[in-house]
Amino acid sequence: MLSKRISITSPTLAALAITSCVSLLYGEVGVGIASPIIVVRADPHHQGTLLAGTATAMLYRSRDGADSWTRLPFPVELRATLHAVMIDPVRTNLYLVAVTSETPQYAGLFRSADGGATWEQIHDLRQKQVWSLASWAADSHVIAAGTEDGIFLTRDGGENWTHISPQGYSGPQPVVSLAFDPAHRNILYAGTPHLAWKTTNGGATWRSIHRGMHEDSDIFSIDVDRNRPRRLFAGACSGIYRSLDGGNTWASLEQAVGSQFRTYIVARPPRGADALFVGTDSGLLLSPDAGATWRKLSRQAARSVAFDPFDPRRVFVATDQGILRSEDGGSNFAEASQGLDDRSSPFTPEPRPSGSSNSAAIHTKQ
């Protein structure tokens, strides 16, 4: 019998790791099928404006409160996996989009300063596999990006980034979720496929915070209570967890919820002290009392939740099938997916005058 030696290079291993994590988060996603909507964000500057992104890096925008959606050109659509979208809370028309890709040139952090008309690739994160984004509530210029190599931080709104994870450290990686302490920018929480982590000194040192969690839980989401920063909630493959001591210990909420749902997102309404919206593989859940009691609002797998900054009664949910919208704070939901039907083919823009470009090219921010 002849044997054949197969050599696996580092880039191949990296690609396998990316594929594994993507499958864990979103299932098997490919071109030719309708890609799940995995992110929805509300624009705080323009009433009725929302962004939505698919797992295959297709971007959509609504200007009428999700009544209808239109495609935005994005340079790496269908060539990357989208993980996070951020709309700057202070600077108008500034979008950030984090992606990973098996082809390194398409991976990184992309920024638009003109409401999605043009995009540039942030140089400091070029060819980095970027999984997560978080900004500090007290200063939106402070942004953290979670990557396969740890965490990068900017203090100037994204112009310059520093790798705050020490060389050769054994801290969190890849970082698939992030959250700042609302009062202290040097306190940062990170979720990984291997439990949760915390730094209290801006990333110089990290410690694993997993007491009470199931071993090897994938931490998809971390929420820090803005009014009680030591109260945390985490969404994991093993369910929903709550900590009352800044992450030192955790308690599973499985008994209160009634089952161990794979939990993608924990989101808190801007004006609700104890209300929690939780997106799981079995639907959207609501707790009005910080996790003591729960009720199911929908049966569709829920990936992301956004709240209308102009109308607190409006809630938007990204699902595998499209967008759900509530006009009454979550009591009732209806489909709001007009224009999201074609989520498997490349962007086809309207014809432009001769001499202008129809495509969204990749430009690198130096």
KANORDA-V158477 format. One record per pair of residues at least 6 apart in sequence whose C-alpha atoms are under 6 Angstrom apart, sorted by the first residue. I is the first residue (numbers start at 1). GAP is how many residues later the second one is. D is the distance in Angstrom with one decimal. If there is no record, write none. Layout:
I GAP D
I GAP D
This chain:
15 87 4.9
31 313 5.6
32 312 5.0
33 311 5.5
34 309 4.9
34 310 5.3
35 19 5.8
35 20 6.0
35 308 5.7
36 18 5.5
36 19 6.0
36 284 4.0
37 16 5.7
37 17 4.3
37 281 5.4
37 282 5.5
37 283 5.5
37 285 5.8
38 16 5.4
38 17 6.0
38 265 5.1
38 280 5.7
39 13 5.5
39 14 5.2
39 265 5.2
39 279 5.9
40 11 5.6
40 12 4.4
40 264 6.0
40 278 5.8
41 9 5.6
41 10 5.2
41 265 5.5
42 8 4.5
43 6 5.4
43 7 5.7
44 265 5.8
48 15 5.2
48 16 4.8
48 17 4.1
49 13 5.3
49 14 4.2
50 11 5.6
50 12 5.1
51 9 5.7
51 10 4.6
52 7 5.9
52 8 5.1
53 6 4.6
55 26 5.3
55 27 5.2
56 22 5.0
56 24 6.0
56 25 4.9
57 20 4.6
57 21 5.9
57 23 5.9
57 24 5.4
57 25 4.6
58 19 5.1
59 12 6.0
59 13 5.4
60 10 5.4
60 11 4.4
60 12 5.3
61 8 5.4
61 9 5.5
62 6 5.9
62 7 4.6
66 270 5.6
67 269 5.8
68 270 4.8
68 271 5.8
69 270 4.7
70 269 5.9
73 287 5.8
74 286 5.8
75 285 4.7
75 286 5.4
75 287 5.7
80 20 5.7
80 21 4.5
81 18 5.4
81 19 5.3
82 17 4.5
83 15 5.8
83 16 5.7
83 48 5.5
84 13 5.7
84 14 5.1
84 48 5.6
85 11 5.7
85 12 4.6
86 9 5.8
86 10 5.0
87 8 4.8
88 6 5.6
93 20 5.7
93 21 5.3
93 22 4.2
94 18 5.6
94 19 4.5
95 16 5.6
95 17 5.1
96 14 5.7
96 15 4.6
97 12 5.8
97 13 5.2
98 11 4.7
98 32 5.3
99 8 5.6
99 9 5.6
99 31 5.4
100 7 4.6
100 29 4.5
100 30 5.7
101 6 5.0
104 23 4.9
105 22 5.3
107 20 4.8
107 21 5.7
107 22 5.5
108 17 5.4
108 18 5.0
108 19 5.2
108 20 4.8
108 21 5.6
108 22 5.4
109 12 5.9
109 13 5.7
110 10 5.5
110 11 4.5
110 12 5.9
111 8 5.5
111 9 5.4
112 6 5.8
112 7 4.7
120 243 4.5
120 244 5.2
120 245 5.8
121 242 5.7
121 243 4.4
121 244 5.6
122 242 5.9
122 243 4.8
123 241 5.7
123 242 5.1
123 243 5.3
129 18 5.4
129 19 5.7
130 16 5.8
130 17 4.4
131 15 5.5
131 16 5.5
131 45 5.0
132 13 5.6
132 14 4.8
132 44 5.3
132 45 5.3
133 11 5.7
133 12 4.6
134 9 5.7
134 10 5.3
134 44 5.8
134 45 5.8
135 7 5.7
135 8 4.3
136 6 5.6
136 44 5.8
137 45 5.6
141 14 5.3
141 15 5.0
141 16 3.8
142 12 5.6
142 13 4.3
143 10 5.8
143 11 5.4
144 8 5.7
144 9 4.5
145 6 5.6
145 7 5.2
146 29 4.6
147 27 5.5
147 28 5.4
148 25 5.4
148 26 3.9
149 24 5.9
150 15 5.7
150 23 5.0
151 13 6.0
151 14 5.8
152 10 5.3
152 11 4.4
152 12 5.7
153 8 5.3
153 9 5.2
154 6 5.8
154 7 4.6
164 39 5.3
165 38 5.8
171 35 5.8
174 18 5.9
175 16 5.8
175 17 5.0
176 15 5.7
176 16 5.4
177 13 5.7
177 14 4.7
177 43 5.7
177 44 5.4
178 11 5.6
178 12 4.6
179 9 5.9
179 10 5.2
180 8 4.6
181 6 5.5
182 44 5.9
186 14 5.5
186 15 5.1
186 16 4.0
187 12 5.5
187 13 4.3
188 10 5.8
188 11 5.4
189 8 5.8
189 9 4.6
190 6 5.7
190 7 5.1
191 28 4.7
192 26 5.9
192 27 5.5
193 25 4.0
194 22 4.8
194 23 5.9
194 24 5.7
195 21 5.7
195 22 5.2
195 23 5.7
195 24 5.8
196 12 5.9
196 13 5.5
197 10 5.6
197 11 4.4
197 12 5.3
198 8 5.5
198 9 5.5
199 7 4.7
209 38 5.8
209 39 5.8
211 38 5.0
211 39 6.0
212 37 5.9
212 38 4.7
212 39 5.7
217 20 6.0
218 18 5.3
218 19 5.4
219 16 5.9
219 17 4.4
220 15 5.6
220 16 5.4
220 44 5.4
221 13 5.5
221 14 4.9
221 44 5.2
222 11 5.8
222 12 4.5
223 9 5.6
223 10 5.1
224 8 4.7
225 6 5.6
230 14 5.7
230 15 5.1
230 16 4.0
231 12 5.5
231 13 4.4
232 10 5.7
232 11 5.0
233 8 5.6
233 9 4.5
234 6 5.8
234 7 5.1
235 28 4.7
235 29 5.7
235 30 5.8
236 27 5.1
237 25 4.3
237 26 5.9
238 24 5.8
239 21 4.9
239 22 4.9
239 23 5.3
239 24 5.5
240 13 5.6
241 10 5.5
241 11 4.5
241 12 5.7
242 8 5.5
242 9 5.4
243 6 5.9
243 7 4.6
254 6 5.4
256 37 6.0
257 37 5.8
261 19 6.0
262 18 5.4
262 19 5.6
263 16 5.9
263 17 4.2
264 15 5.6
264 16 5.5
264 39 5.7
265 13 5.6
265 14 5.0
266 11 6.0
266 12 4.6
267 9 5.9
267 10 5.1
268 8 5.0
274 14 6.0
274 15 5.1
274 16 4.7
275 12 5.6
275 13 4.2
275 14 5.8
275 15 5.9
276 10 5.7
276 11 5.1
277 8 5.8
277 9 4.7
278 6 5.8
278 7 5.1
279 23 4.4
279 24 5.6
280 21 5.7
280 22 5.5
281 20 4.3
282 17 5.8
282 19 5.2
283 15 5.1
283 16 4.1
283 17 4.6
283 18 4.5
283 19 5.5
284 12 5.9
284 13 5.4
284 14 5.2
284 18 5.7
285 10 5.7
285 11 4.5
285 12 5.6
286 8 5.5
286 9 5.5
287 6 5.7
287 7 4.5
301 18 5.6
302 16 5.8
302 17 4.6
303 15 5.5
303 16 5.7
304 13 5.7
304 14 5.0
305 11 5.7
305 12 4.6
306 9 6.0
306 10 5.1
307 8 4.8
308 6 5.4
313 14 5.5
313 15 4.9
313 16 4.2
314 12 5.4
314 13 4.7
314 15 5.8
315 10 5.7
315 11 5.1
316 8 5.7
316 9 4.7
317 6 5.6
317 7 5.0
322 15 5.5
323 13 5.3
323 14 5.3
324 9 6.0
324 10 5.5
324 11 4.7
324 12 5.5
325 8 5.3
325 9 5.4
326 6 5.7
326 7 4.5
